[in-house]
């Protein structure tokens, strides 16, 4: 992949964030998601690449665009890529005007991303200091003790983040019995997983279950950051089990980061729609808008935080195909 591709991909997440941010606090999550998806799809077709969506908005008969199998990019002998997208992670967050919505994507060379089915996945995510020190098959206590040792902390200083869901009630009880701190989030576990790799977020480990497609996106980001991620698919019925096997994935077995994102290169890009621990959300300021993004590349280990200022007069619809 060319180095310049990183900046091109930021344009995609910026456009999606700018469009969906118009819907913050409006109580209309589907409209916000549609705005992000349309913007993302439009800008993808300005990028010199041959991309195929492997994680997207659903199957072809379920989504009008960014569906699994859709081809993106200008072609023009560009790189052949697998693409994972979540045009708006946190549709409910945007509808309510809450903290933590992002537009996010990840790419890798063709054939290198896990085609994760749309079902629940048990997850564990940590930053670079804890890489190789945790194991999703071990107990909560063992993993939290390993994180505390790796980071030179007392276990009472370790902070676990997880989705605030009824299904996590027993997990929450176990964490509290160990004595660790808990940070519950309403939605958006991709960004929560990425936060484990940045000390200033105050998050040390992510646990619990969430969407499998989001798990792959998190794995892409953590590969770029030198962190670690493991997942176990949790099919809820025989139909979902059959779908796993059809995709070459054995249910209820550990999938390490290296199987989710193969090869030595990948790119992760995200733009904040509303404020989060890493970035400021979109701010509209009269004739222009400001965005905050992150883009990372696994091969180089480079992490860039990018602040953008966008003219609303020169780009009234916020998406143009001949952008400089």
Residue pairs with C-beta under 8 A, 6 or more apart in sequence:
1 79
1 81
1 107
1 109
1 265
1 267
1 297
1 299
2 79
3 297
3 300
5 47
5 49
5 79
5 107
5 267
6 267
6 269
6 295
6 297
6 302
6 304
7 295
8 47
8 48
9 47
9 105
9 107
9 267
9 269
9 295
10 269
10 271
10 293
10 295
10 306
10 308
11 43
11 46
11 47
11 323
12 40
12 43
12 44
12 47
12 105
12 269
13 40
13 102
13 103
13 104
13 105
13 269
13 270
13 271
13 293
14 103
14 271
14 291
14 293
14 308
14 310
15 39
15 40
15 42
15 43
15 318
15 319
16 35
16 36
16 37
16 39
16 40
16 43
16 87
16 88
16 103
16 271
17 36
17 102
17 103
17 271
17 272
17 273
17 282
17 291
17 293
18 39
18 282
18 289
18 291
18 310
18 318
19 35
19 36
19 38
19 39
19 318
19 319
20 32
20 33
20 35
20 36
20 39
20 87
20 88
20 94
20 101
20 103
20 273
21 94
21 273
21 274
21 281
21 282
21 284
21 289
22 32
22 35
23 29
23 31
23 32
23 35
23 94
23 95
24 32
24 94
24 97
24 101
24 273
24 274
24 281
24 282
25 94
25 95
25 96
25 97
26 32
26 95
27 95
27 96
28 95
29 91
29 92
29 94
29 95
30 91
32 88
32 91
32 94
32 95
33 87
33 88
33 91
36 87
36 88
36 103
36 273
37 57
37 63
37 65
37 66
37 87
37 88
38 65
39 87
39 318
39 319
40 66
40 85
40 87
40 103
40 105
41 65
41 66
41 72
42 319
42 321
43 319
43 321
44 51
44 72
44 73
44 83
45 72
45 73
45 74
45 321
46 74
46 321
46 322
46 323
47 72
47 73
47 74
47 78
48 73
48 74
48 75
48 76
48 78
49 72
49 73
49 74
49 75
49 78
49 79
49 80
49 81
50 71
50 73
50 75
50 78
50 79
50 80
50 81
51 71
51 72
51 73
51 80
51 81
51 82
51 83
51 107
52 69
52 70
52 71
52 72
52 81
52 82
52 83
52 110
53 66
53 67
53 68
53 69
53 70
53 71
53 72
53 83
53 84
53 85
54 68
54 82
54 83
54 84
54 113
54 114
54 115
55 68
55 83
55 84
55 85
55 86
55 113
55 115
55 116
55 213
55 216
55 217
56 63
56 66
56 67
56 68
56 70
56 83
56 84
56 85
57 63
57 65
57 66
57 67
57 85
57 87
58 67
58 68
58 118
59 67
59 68
59 69
60 67
60 68
60 69
60 70
66 85
66 87
68 115
72 83
73 81
79 109
80 109
80 110
81 107
81 108
81 109
81 110
82 107
82 108
82 109
82 110
82 111
82 112
82 113
83 105
83 106
83 107
83 113
84 105
84 106
84 107
84 113
84 213
84 216
84 217
84 220
85 104
85 105
85 106
86 103
86 104
86 105
86 190
86 213
86 214
86 217
87 103
88 94
88 101
88 102
88 103
88 273
89 101
89 102
89 103
89 104
89 187
89 188
89 190
89 191
89 214
89 217
90 98
90 100
90 101
90 102
90 187
90 188
90 273
90 274
91 101
92 98
92 186
92 187
93 99
93 100
93 101
93 186
93 187
93 188
93 273
93 274
94 101
94 273
94 274
97 274
98 186
98 274
99 274
99 275
99 276
100 185
100 186
100 187
100 188
100 191
100 192
100 274
100 275
100 276
101 187
101 188
101 272
101 273
101 274
101 276
101 281
102 188
102 190
102 191
102 270
102 271
102 272
102 273
102 276
102 279
103 270
103 271
103 273
104 190
104 191
104 217
104 268
104 269
104 270
104 271
105 217
105 268
105 269
105 270
106 113
106 216
106 217
106 220
106 221
106 261
106 266
106 267
106 268
106 269
107 220
107 266
107 267
108 220
108 261
108 262
108 263
108 265
108 266
108 267
109 263
109 265
111 262
112 261
112 262
112 263
112 266
113 216
113 220
113 260
113 261
113 262
114 216
114 219
114 249
114 255
114 259
114 260
114 261
115 247
116 212
116 213
116 215
116 216
116 233
116 249
116 260
117 212
117 233
117 240
117 243
117 244
117 247
117 249
118 211
118 212
118 213
119 211
119 212
119 233
119 234
119 235
119 236
119 240
119 243
119 244
120 209
120 210
120 211
120 212
120 233
120 234
120 236
121 209
121 210
121 211
121 212
121 215
121 231
121 232
121 233
121 234
122 136
122 208
122 209
122 231
122 232
122 234
123 136
123 189
123 193
123 206
123 207
123 208
123 209
123 210
123 215
123 218
123 229
123 230
123 231
124 134
124 135
124 136
124 143
124 205
124 206
124 207
124 228
124 229
124 230
124 231
125 192
125 193
125 196
125 205
125 206
125 218
125 222
125 227
125 228
125 229
126 133
126 134
126 147
126 196
126 204
126 205
126 206
126 227
126 228
126 229
127 196
127 197
127 198
127 199
127 204
127 222
127 225
127 226
127 227
128 197
128 225
128 226
128 227
129 150
129 151
130 146
130 147
130 150
130 151
130 196
130 204
130 205
130 227
130 228
131 226
131 227
131 228
132 228
133 146
133 147
133 149
133 150
133 228
134 143
134 146
134 147
134 205
134 228
134 230
135 142
135 143
135 230
136 230
136 231
136 232
136 254
137 254
139 174
140 171
140 174
140 175
140 178
140 207
141 174
141 178
143 205
143 207
144 155
144 158
144 160
144 175
144 178
144 180
144 205
145 155
145 178
147 153
147 158
147 204
147 205
148 154
148 155
148 157
148 158
151 158
151 204
153 204
155 178
155 179
155 180
156 179
156 180
156 181
157 181
158 180
158 181
158 204
158 205
159 180
159 181
159 182
159 183
159 202
159 203
159 204
159 205
160 175
160 180
160 181
160 182
160 183
160 204
160 205
160 206
160 207
161 182
161 183
161 184
161 185
161 192
161 195
161 196
161 203
161 205
161 206
161 207
162 168
162 171
162 172
162 182
162 183
162 184
162 185
162 189
162 192
162 206
162 207
162 208
163 184
163 185
163 186
163 187
163 189
163 192
163 208
163 209
163 210
164 184
164 185
164 186
165 208
165 209
167 209
168 208
168 209
171 207
171 208
172 182
172 184
175 182
175 207
176 182
183 202
183 203
185 192
188 276
189 206
189 208
189 210
189 211
189 214
189 218
190 214
190 217
190 218
190 221
190 270
191 270
191 276
191 277
191 278
192 203
192 206
193 206
193 218
193 221
193 222
193 229
194 218
194 221
194 222
194 225
194 270
194 278
194 294
195 201
195 203
195 206
195 277
195 278
196 203
196 204
196 205
196 206
196 222
196 227
197 221
197 222
197 225
197 226
197 227
198 277
198 278
200 277
201 277
201 278
202 277
203 277
206 218
209 234
212 231
212 233
215 229
215 231
215 260
216 260
216 261
217 268
218 229
219 229
219 231
219 257
219 260
219 261
220 260
220 261
220 266
220 267
220 268
220 298
221 268
221 270
221 296
222 228
222 229
222 257
223 229
223 257
223 261
223 266
223 268
223 298
224 266
224 267
224 268
224 296
224 297
224 298
224 301
224 303
225 296
225 303
226 301
228 257
229 256
229 257
229 260
230 254
230 255
230 256
230 257
231 254
231 255
231 260
232 252
232 253
232 254
232 255
233 244
233 249
233 251
233 252
233 253
233 255
234 251
234 252
235 241
235 243
235 244
235 251
235 252
240 251
241 251
244 250
244 251
245 251
249 255
261 298
264 298
264 299
265 297
265 298
265 299
266 297
266 298
267 295
267 296
267 297
267 298
268 294
268 295
268 296
269 293
269 294
269 295
269 296
270 279
270 293
270 294
270 295
271 279
271 282
271 291
271 292
271 293
272 278
272 279
272 280
272 281
272 282
272 291
272 292
272 293
273 281
273 282
274 281
274 282
275 281
278 294
278 305
279 292
279 293
279 294
279 305
280 290
280 292
281 292
282 289
282 290
282 291
283 289
283 290
284 312
286 312
287 311
287 312
287 313
288 309
288 310
288 311
288 312
289 309
289 310
289 312
289 318
290 307
290 308
290 309
290 310
291 307
291 308
291 310
292 305
292 306
292 307
292 308
293 305
293 306
293 307
293 308
294 303
294 304
294 305
294 306
295 303
295 304
295 306
296 302
296 303
296 304
310 318
312 318
315 323
